[in-house]
Amino acid sequence: MEITVVGTGYVGLVTGVCFADIGYNVTCFDIDENKISTLSEGKCPIYEPGLEEMLQKNLAEGRLRFSADSKSGCSFADYIFIAVGTPENEDGSANLEYLEAAVADIAANLSRDAVLVIKSTVPVGTNEMIQKKLHASIPEGITVKVVSNPEFLREGSGILDTFHADRIVIGADDREAGRAVATLYEPFGRPVLLTDIRSAELIKYASNAFLATKISFINEVANLCEHTGANIEDVARGMGMDERIGSQFLKAGIGYGGSCFPKDTKALEKLTEYYQYDFKILRSVIEVNSRQKQQLFHKAKEMFGSLKGKRVSVLGLAFKPHTDDIREAPALELIAQLLEEQADISVYDPAALNNVRAVYGSRLYYADHLDAAVKGADVVFIMTEWPEITQYDLKNFKLFMREPVVFDGRNCYELDKAKHEGICYVSVGRMAVSAGWYLKKLEH
């Protein structure tokens, strides 16, 4: 069984390595020759727990190879998985440029029948468009069947999600091709849902939009808690105990980010515009999330009036823990606002510092550990709930900061502990803990 995976980004690389680990011969193809060279040396260019070790193991055992030669990658594959990015256009729609280029390259290099499996997140109708283009461009006598196989990987737990998936969705108008792809997944022993191709495309968007809806909803409830004096953590716990609701994605904070939720909700909104359907809930979800990202900054402005000249520490830069991905990360939006305020900014993240350095260069101070980031700060913003941040001793804020003022966008600490340590502590959906000495100082 020969499998080629086109695209060595997060999804493509995890997919290819995991397929190799269960025994298939896998070629991962990418046009980025530097990345291919790095991968061929057994080095993983992305931060994903356990992935580099699994990559090295399968390279050594001969089941995994990397190539920048599309002919060698696609000519003799039985199954070709496309996992290239579909970033958003300026209007929020999905950019299919990389996907179409990959399909054209595959068509030019095919020398045998194959099944083309689209893992990239694409608007409804895209797979049918690809099938038509292939029919018009592949050599005579070769048959290619297109199957939709959307991915549901979470960054930071991609390997776990591959081997323990809740479901594997396979959409195919050619049922034989769909069942063939389903057979590929049998070694994983996970539930398989076979659908038509358009339903599979929409399942991906609908799933991410629903999870984003839960996040925006609980954040709206959190904002109401701040007005009423209720505690969002108790409210969320009480809601989550209802099996019809469930506890996942009911963690209040500063909104969602990353490569999926923002992009996919916007792309789905553009799809509804195309079909002239007014998806009111989805539009509200996007608006709420955009506003939620601003919450901590506005609270700090309300407290200080101006942050000009203040030494500000931003803890956590990735959009979530256990990844170095900063796409749509709330921390980046905060940093941009703080720079406009002419604040003096130090930042810390266990994995994403280099990615942020590539964006902001010398305008920030990049701390190599938490204490260094906090030292001398007037204000701390917590933007990502990395374990080392949630386990950070609250005493250190008092020890290292000029004044212990903490704005926590991930509700990392217990209110009683913050009060006990005498910290001015502002979180999301909970009553602020305001140290008496600090309030008096502000009044004067």
Buried (B, 14 or more C-beta within 10 A) or exposed (E): EBBBBBBBBBBBBBBBBBBBBBEBBBBBBBBBEEBBEBBBEBEBEBBBEEBBEBBBBBBEEEBBBBBBEBBBBBBBBBBBBBBBBBBBBEEBBBBBEBBBEBBEBBBEBBEBEBBBBBBBBBBBEBBBBBBEBBEEBBEEEEBBBBBBBBBBBEBBBBBEBBBEBEEBBBBBBBEEBBBBBBEBBEEBEBEBEBBEBBBBBBBBBBBBBEBBBBBBBBBBBBBEBBEEEBBBBEBBEEBBEEEEEEEEBBBBBBBBBBBBBBBBBBBBBBBBBEEEEEBEEBEBBBEBBEBBBBBBBEBBBEBBEEBEEBBBBBBBBBBBBBBBBBBBBBBBBBBEBBEEBEBBBBBBBBBBBEBBBEEBEEEBBBBEEBEBBBBEBBBBBBBBBBEEBBEBEBBBBBEBBEBBBBBBBBBBBBBEBBEEBBBBBBBBBBBBBBBEEBEEEEEE
